[in-house]
């Protein structure tokens, strides 16, 4: 797939920003578990929070291929920052664009697309990961309000976000058709950040457990109709998987570039390590796999842009890219030897950051289930 001139220009602009404003500080943010609000303002100025949102709603009015390009470049600078951007773009913005009414788009989508707000997506629960039909969080209508009770787990931007899309059960007897989706401001009474997770990586983004303790929201914060939550969640995850795949490529590329530079400089047995076939061939495999993953992502994104089904293709892209990225980061560590294992070099951090890409937005096994069902 060939990129057009606008896509190349946007990619290069985001790459320049990421290499100047993210990459030099990523190690510090990682060690300090720092959320770089100041950098997010710069990304908002670039339009990174509303790539696919129409211009009349405050977004850039671009496509999913461009979103994939942007997320790859941001992830190449810092994995945690890219996750915050990814969640806001998709699933949050994508769900509001497709299912939100005019008032919800005006109140929530516009500031999200402009980077004035951060979005969170509350699906996972302590006992529920990919099986969205087994949710226990409930939403009961009382007059002109809904009262939400339950616990959500592993929520990106659960603390630093401004509004969350929350999936909850409104009809326990209806199974999948008893789920509904709601917009919940993180300042709502009863929205409680119970715990921040101590994670392996991506320390520049927060991951929280959220307790909903008689959390009251206006009835107009229901997205779509009651019973549409399962459909809404799946639609958001489809695009989100393209985003996670793009993140995977960005992080893999960064680790790969560090490994190549090191191998060309490091001398061993009278020549650069790069010139030893055992090393060079491993890096050649990495380069091939990175490009293959990128093409899978662009294909899935192009299908979504064309309005065609891409559930299988998005699953393939996420599966291949996330698995590839861990392998590439492992090769990068091996190439640097002892230096790859210590924090003086960035590859150990990238390895920690990329590992979650095989877990969130549906594990690798879930992607295989989706692909298998399409055969």
C-alpha positions in Angstrom: 0.0 0.0 0.0 1.3 3.5 -0.9 0.7 6.5 1.3 -0.5 9.7 -0.2 1.4 13.0 0.2 -0.8 14.2 3.1 -0.3 11.0 5.0 3.5 11.2 4.6 3.5 14.9 5.7 1.5 14.1 8.8 3.6 11.0 9.6 6.8 13.0 9.4 5.4 15.9 11.5 4.4 13.5 14.3 7.7 11.6 14.0 9.6 14.9 14.4 7.5 15.8 17.5 7.9 12.3 19.0 11.7 12.2 18.5 12.1 15.7 20.0 9.5 15.7 22.8 8.9 12.0 23.7 11.9 9.9 23.1 14.4 12.0 25.1 12.2 12.0 28.2 10.7 8.5 28.1 13.2 6.9 30.4 12.6 9.6 33.0 8.9 9.3 32.8 9.2 5.5 33.1 11.3 5.7 36.3 9.2 8.4 37.9 5.8 7.0 36.8 5.1 10.4 35.4 2.1 11.4 33.3 3.5 14.1 30.9 0.5 16.5 30.7 2.7 19.2 29.1 3.5 16.8 26.2 -0.2 15.9 25.7 -0.9 19.6 25.1 1.6 19.5 22.2 0.0 16.4 20.8 -3.4 18.0 21.0 -2.0 20.9 19.0 -1.0 18.4 16.3 -4.6 17.0 16.2 -3.5 13.6 17.6 -6.6 13.2 19.7 -9.2 13.5 17.0 -7.6 12.0 13.9 -10.8 10.4 12.5 -13.3 12.9 14.0 -14.9 15.2 11.4 -13.6 18.7 11.4 -17.0 20.1 12.2 -16.8 18.2 15.5 -13.3 19.5 16.4 -11.2 16.7 14.8 -8.8 16.4 12.0 -11.2 14.7 9.6 -8.7 12.1 8.5 -8.7 8.3 8.2 -7.7 5.1 10.0 -4.6 4.7 7.9 -3.4 8.1 9.1 -4.4 7.2 12.7 -2.2 4.1 12.4 0.7 6.2 11.1 0.3 8.7 14.0 0.1 6.0 16.7 3.2 4.2 15.3 5.2 7.4 15.5 4.0 8.3 19.0 4.7 4.7 20.2 8.2 4.9 18.8 8.7 7.9 21.1 7.0 6.5 24.2 4.7 3.5 24.6 2.6 4.8 27.5 1.8 8.1 25.8 0.7 6.3 22.7 -1.8 4.2 24.8 -3.4 7.3 26.1 -3.8 8.7 22.6 -5.0 5.3 21.3 -7.8 4.9 23.9 -9.2 8.3 23.3 -9.2 8.0 19.5 -10.5 4.5 19.5 -12.6 3.1 21.2 -13.8 6.3 22.8 -14.1 8.7 19.9 -15.1 5.9 17.5 -18.0 4.9 19.7 -19.2 8.4 20.1 -19.0 9.1 16.4 -21.0 6.0 15.5 -23.5 5.8 18.4 -23.5 9.2 20.2 -26.4 11.6 19.6 -25.9 15.2 18.6 -25.9 16.5 22.2 -23.3 13.9 23.3 -21.1 14.7 20.4 -21.2 18.4 21.2 -20.6 17.9 24.9 -18.0 15.1 24.9 -16.7 14.3 21.4 -15.6 17.8 20.5 -13.4 18.4 23.6 -12.1 14.8 23.3 -11.1 15.4 19.7 -9.4 18.7 20.5 -7.4 17.1 23.4 -9.2 19.2 26.0 -10.3 15.9 27.6 -8.9 12.4 27.9 -11.1 9.4 27.5 -11.2 6.0 29.2 -13.0 2.8 28.3 -14.4 0.7 31.2 -15.1 -2.8 30.0 -12.8 -5.2 31.9 -13.7 -6.3 35.4 -11.8 -8.2 38.1 -13.3 -11.5 37.0 -14.0 -10.6 33.3 -11.5 -9.9 30.6 -12.4 -10.8 27.0 -15.8 -12.3 27.9 -17.8 -9.1 27.8 -21.1 -10.9 28.2 -20.2 -11.8 31.8 -20.2 -8.3 33.2 -21.4 -7.8 36.8 -21.4 -4.0 36.9 -25.0 -2.8 36.9 -26.9 0.3 35.9 -30.4 0.8 37.3 -32.6 3.6 36.1 -34.1 5.8 38.8 -36.2 8.6 37.5 -34.1 10.7 35.2 -30.8 9.1 36.4 -28.9 5.9 36.1 -27.2 4.5 39.2 -24.1 2.4 38.5 -22.5 -0.1 40.8 -19.6 -2.4 40.2 -15.9 -2.6 39.7 -13.8 -2.0 36.5 -10.2 -3.3 36.3 -7.1 -2.3 34.3 -8.6 1.0 33.0 -6.2 3.2 31.0 -6.6 6.9 32.0 -9.0 5.8 34.8 -7.4 8.4 37.0 -6.1 11.0 34.6 -9.1 10.8 32.2 -12.0 13.1 32.2 -14.8 10.9 30.9 -15.3 7.2 30.6 -17.4 5.0 28.5 -18.7 2.4 30.9 -20.3 -0.9 30.0 -22.9 -2.1 32.5 -25.8 -4.5 32.8 -29.2 -3.0 32.6 -31.2 -6.3 32.2 -29.7 -9.3 33.9 -32.1 -11.7 32.2 -31.2 -10.7 28.6 -27.6 -11.9 28.4 -25.6 -10.0 25.8 -28.6 -7.9 24.9 -28.8 -6.7 28.5 -25.6 -4.6 28.3 -25.7 -0.9 27.8 -23.1 1.9 27.4 -22.8 5.1 29.4 -20.8 8.3 29.4 -19.5 8.8 33.0 -17.5 11.9 33.9 -14.7 11.0 36.2 -15.9 13.7 38.6 -19.3 12.1 39.0 -20.2 11.2 42.7 -19.5 7.6 43.2 -16.7 7.3 40.6 -13.8 6.2 42.8 -10.2 5.5 41.8 -9.7 2.6 44.1 -6.1 1.7 43.1 -3.4 2.5 40.6 -1.7 -0.6 39.2 2.0 -1.1 39.7 2.7 -2.3 36.2 5.6 -3.9 34.3 5.7 -1.1 31.8 4.0 1.9 30.2 4.6 3.9 33.4 3.7 7.2 31.7 0.1 6.2 31.5 -2.1 5.4 34.5 -3.9 2.0 34.8 -6.6 2.1 37.5 -9.2 0.0 39.3 -12.4 2.0 39.3 -15.2 1.4 41.9 -18.7 2.6 41.0 -20.4 3.2 44.3 -24.0 4.3 43.6 -22.5 6.5 40.9 -25.3 8.7 39.5 -25.3 10.0 36.0 -28.1 11.7 33.9 -30.2 9.4 31.9 -29.2 11.3 28.7 -25.7 9.9 29.2 -26.9 6.5 27.9 -25.2 5.9 24.5 -27.6 4.6 21.9 -30.4 2.5 23.4 -30.5 0.1 26.4 -29.3 -3.3 25.3 -26.9 -2.0 22.6 -23.8 -2.1 24.9 -22.4 -5.4 23.6 -22.6 -4.2 20.0 -21.1 -0.9 20.9 -18.2 -2.5 22.8 -17.3 -4.8 19.9 -17.4 -1.9 17.4 -15.0 0.1 19.5 -12.6 -2.8 20.0 -12.4 -3.5 16.3 -10.8 -0.1 15.6 -8.9 -0.2 18.9 -7.1 -3.4 17.7 -5.8 -1.5 14.7 -4.4 1.1 17.1 -2.7 -1.4 19.4 -1.2 -3.1 16.4 0.2 0.2 15.2 1.6 0.9 18.7 3.3 -2.5 18.6 5.1 -1.6 15.3 6.2 1.7 16.7 7.8 0.2 19.8 9.3 -2.6 17.9 10.8 -0.2 15.4 12.4 1.9 18.2 14.0 -1.2 19.7 15.1 -2.4 16.3 16.8 0.9 15.4 18.7 1.0 18.7 19.9 -2.6 18.0 21.0 -1.9 14.5 22.9 1.3 15.5 24.6 -0.6 18.3 25.5 -3.6 16.1 27.1 -1.3 13.5 29.2 0.4 16.2 30.1 -2.4 18.5 33.4 -4.2 17.5 33.8 -7.9 17.9 36.6 -10.1 16.5 37.9 -7.3 14.4 34.7 -6.2 12.8 31.3 -4.6 13.7 28.9 -7.1 15.3 26.5 -6.3 12.5 28.8 -8.0 10.0 28.5 -11.4 11.8 25.8 -13.3 9.9 24.2 -14.6 13.1 23.5 -11.0 14.1 22.8 -9.6 10.7 20.3 -12.3 9.8 18.4 -11.9 13.0 18.1 -8.2 12.3 17.0 -8.9 8.7 14.2 -11.1 10.1 13.2 -8.3 12.4 13.1 -5.7 9.6 10.9 -8.1 7.5 8.5 -8.8 10.3 8.1 -5.1 11.2 7.2 -4.3 7.6 4.9 -7.3 7.3 3.0 -6.2 10.4 2.8 -2.6 9.1 1.2 -3.8 5.9 -1.4 -5.9 7.8 -2.3 -2.8 9.8 -2.7 -0.6 6.8 -4.8 -3.2 5.1 -7.2 -3.5 8.0 -7.3 0.3 8.4 -8.0 0.8 4.7 -10.9 -1.7 4.9 -12.4 0.3 7.8 -12.0 3.5 5.9 -13.8 2.0 3.0 -16.7 1.0 5.3 -16.0 -2.7 4.8 -15.9 -5.4 7.6 -12.5 -5.7 9.1 -13.0 -7.8 12.2 -10.8 -10.6 11.0 -8.2 -8.3 9.5 -8.0 -6.2 12.6 -7.5 -9.3 14.7 -4.8 -10.6 12.3 -3.0 -7.2 12.5 -3.1 -7.1 16.3 -2.1 -10.7 16.7 0.8 -10.6 14.3 2.1 -7.1 15.3 2.0 -7.7 19.1 3.6 -11.1 18.9 6.2 -9.7 16.5 7.0 -6.8 18.7 7.9 -8.8 21.7 10.2 -11.0 19.6 11.9 -8.0 18.0 12.5 -6.4 21.4 13.9 -9.7 22.6 16.3 -9.8 19.7 17.3 -6.2 20.4 18.1 -7.1 24.0 20.2 -10.0 22.8 22.0 -7.9 20.3 23.1 -5.4 23.0 24.0 -8.2 25.4 24.4 -7.0 28.9 23.7 -3.5 27.9 20.3 -4.6 26.6 19.4 -5.8 30.1 20.1 -2.6 32.0 18.3 0.8 32.0 21.3 2.7 30.5 19.9 1.7 27.1 16.2 1.9 26.2 15.5 -1.5 24.9 14.7 -3.1 28.3 12.1 -0.3 28.8 10.6 -0.8 25.4 10.4 -4.6 26.0 8.4 -4.0 29.2 6.2 -1.4 27.5 5.4 -3.7 24.5 4.5 -6.8 26.4 0.9 -5.6 27.2 0.1 -5.3 23.5 -0.6 -9.0 23.5 -3.1 -8.6 26.4 -5.2 -5.4 26.1 -8.0 -4.9 23.6 -8.2 -8.7 23.5 -5.5 -11.2 24.2 -3.6 -13.1 21.4 -5.8 -16.2 22.0 -8.9 -14.1 21.6 -7.6 -12.8 18.3 -7.0 -16.4 17.2 -10.6 -17.2 18.2 -11.9 -14.4 16.0 -9.7 -15.4 13.1 -10.7 -19.1 13.4 -14.4 -18.2 13.4 -13.9 -16.4 10.1 -12.3 -19.4 8.3 
